[in-house]
Amino acid sequence: MQPLNFPGYTFRFKNRQNKELIFDIVRKKFMVLTPEEWVRQHVVHYLHVDKQYPLSLINVEKQIILNGLKKRYDIVVFNSDGSIHILVECKAPHIRITQETFDQIARYNFNLNATHLMVTNGLAHYSCQMLFDEEKYRFLKEIPEFSR
């Protein structure tokens, strides 16, 4: 897999039925190593190792219902009260991050009400803080670190 714009992390890999797998430390199982999964695992490690979010507050690839349609979010980081602190949308490195990508995460956030959003293809990362009272968002250099 191609190098991404994240610090170096140590991953566990294995092969099964001619497919390369990567271990997901949140789901605690091996997942098929697709380009998007490669990005997703880097984000999980970034949030846990560099930003100090406990694994118990990180959730990966869960189904949600939006306007009666089944969708999946990539990564959510919860606050200790169960509200959503960060919503992350991961794309494969060859996918450009566009306004459409941001619109996708914004639609998800109508239901989830995360205070921070992150969109990444592993090469480019965009983060913002939601300003609900003002009905807008403010771009940030990076996602904030965990604080109790």
PLY file of the C-alpha trace (Angstrom):
ply
format ascii 1.0
element vertex 148
property float x
property float y
property float z
element edge 147
property int vertex1
property int vertex2
end_header
0.00 0.00 0.00
1.13 3.52 -0.68
2.58 5.70 2.08
0.06 8.12 3.59
0.36 11.54 5.17
0.31 10.23 8.75
3.04 9.33 11.24
4.39 5.78 10.92
2.41 3.14 12.78
2.93 -0.56 13.35
0.15 -2.68 11.86
-0.54 -6.41 12.00
-1.09 -8.12 8.66
-1.93 -11.62 7.50
-3.03 -13.37 4.33
-6.10 -15.53 3.98
-7.46 -17.00 0.75
-5.05 -14.85 -1.29
-6.27 -11.65 0.37
-4.16 -9.38 2.51
-5.78 -8.47 5.83
-5.03 -5.75 8.39
-5.92 -5.96 12.08
-8.41 -3.36 13.30
-7.63 -2.46 16.93
-11.18 -1.15 17.46
-13.18 -4.03 15.95
-10.52 -6.48 17.22
-10.46 -8.49 14.01
-8.68 -8.68 10.69
-10.26 -6.74 7.82
-9.60 -7.01 4.07
-6.91 -4.48 3.22
-8.53 -2.18 0.66
-7.16 1.31 -0.06
-9.99 2.82 2.02
-9.34 0.42 4.91
-5.65 1.42 4.76
-6.71 5.05 5.30
-9.26 4.09 7.98
-6.66 2.19 10.01
-4.24 5.11 9.83
-6.95 7.45 11.13
-7.81 5.07 13.99
-4.15 4.92 15.00
-3.78 8.69 14.62
-6.76 9.32 16.90
-5.61 6.77 19.48
-1.81 7.18 19.44
-1.31 10.83 18.54
-4.52 12.43 19.79
-4.84 10.12 22.85
-8.50 9.12 22.35
-9.27 5.89 24.25
-10.18 2.95 22.02
-13.35 2.55 24.10
-14.64 5.87 22.67
-13.85 5.04 19.01
-16.37 3.24 16.81
-15.70 2.03 13.26
-18.05 1.36 10.33
-21.50 1.25 11.84
-24.82 1.47 10.05
-27.06 4.49 10.50
-30.45 5.35 9.00
-30.66 8.67 7.12
-34.01 9.64 5.64
-35.02 5.99 5.66
-31.84 4.89 3.84
-29.17 2.66 5.35
-25.74 4.34 5.36
-22.44 3.61 7.07
-20.10 6.01 8.78
-16.37 5.31 8.75
-15.28 6.43 12.22
-16.99 8.10 15.16
-15.38 9.25 18.38
-17.79 9.56 21.28
-17.71 11.84 24.29
-17.95 10.08 27.64
-21.66 11.06 27.82
-22.40 9.16 24.58
-22.71 12.21 22.34
-20.57 12.30 19.21
-17.41 14.34 19.35
-15.83 13.52 15.96
-17.24 12.11 12.71
-14.64 10.95 10.18
-15.17 10.16 6.49
-12.36 8.15 4.89
-11.76 7.85 1.16
-9.19 5.84 -0.77
-6.03 7.81 -1.62
-6.94 8.04 -5.32
-10.29 9.75 -4.50
-10.09 13.55 -4.48
-11.66 15.34 -1.56
-14.31 17.61 -3.08
-17.30 19.65 -1.93
-19.39 16.54 -2.63
-17.30 14.62 -0.06
-17.90 17.34 2.50
-21.62 17.41 1.65
-21.75 13.65 2.35
-20.33 14.00 5.86
-22.52 17.06 6.50
-25.65 15.02 5.59
-24.57 12.31 8.03
-23.99 14.94 10.68
-27.56 16.26 10.48
-28.53 13.12 12.43
-25.34 12.56 14.42
-24.58 16.14 15.60
-20.82 15.65 15.92
-18.97 18.71 17.17
-16.01 18.02 14.84
-15.77 16.61 11.31
-12.76 15.17 9.51
-12.51 14.14 5.87
-9.38 12.41 4.59
-8.06 10.33 1.72
-4.88 9.65 3.67
-2.98 12.28 1.72
-5.11 15.37 2.38
-6.92 15.91 5.68
-9.63 18.47 6.36
-11.05 19.12 9.82
-13.65 21.51 11.08
-15.53 22.42 14.21
-19.29 22.77 13.99
-20.69 26.07 15.21
-24.32 24.99 15.61
-25.57 28.28 17.08
-24.23 30.16 14.06
-25.22 27.40 11.57
-21.71 27.21 10.12
-18.38 25.49 10.64
-14.80 26.64 11.14
-11.89 24.83 9.52
-9.13 23.68 11.86
-5.51 22.70 11.23
-6.22 19.35 12.87
-8.61 17.49 15.14
-8.23 18.47 18.83
-6.53 16.15 21.29
-8.53 14.14 23.78
-9.37 15.91 27.02
-11.25 14.43 29.93
0 1
1 2
2 3
3 4
4 5
5 6
6 7
7 8
8 9
9 10
10 11
11 12
12 13
13 14
14 15
15 16
16 17
17 18
18 19
19 20
20 21
21 22
22 23
23 24
24 25
25 26
26 27
27 28
28 29
29 30
30 31
31 32
32 33
33 34
34 35
35 36
36 37
37 38
38 39
39 40
40 41
41 42
42 43
43 44
44 45
45 46
46 47
47 48
48 49
49 50
50 51
51 52
52 53
53 54
54 55
55 56
56 57
57 58
58 59
59 60
60 61
61 62
62 63
63 64
64 65
65 66
66 67
67 68
68 69
69 70
70 71
71 72
72 73
73 74
74 75
75 76
76 77
77 78
78 79
79 80
80 81
81 82
82 83
83 84
84 85
85 86
86 87
87 88
88 89
89 90
90 91
91 92
92 93
93 94
94 95
95 96
96 97
97 98
98 99
99 100
100 101
101 102
102 103
103 104
104 105
105 106
106 107
107 108
108 109
109 110
110 111
111 112
112 113
113 114
114 115
115 116
116 117
117 118
118 119
119 120
120 121
121 122
122 123
123 124
124 125
125 126
126 127
127 128
128 129
129 130
130 131
131 132
132 133
133 134
134 135
135 136
136 137
137 138
138 139
139 140
140 141
141 142
142 143
143 144
144 145
145 146
146 147
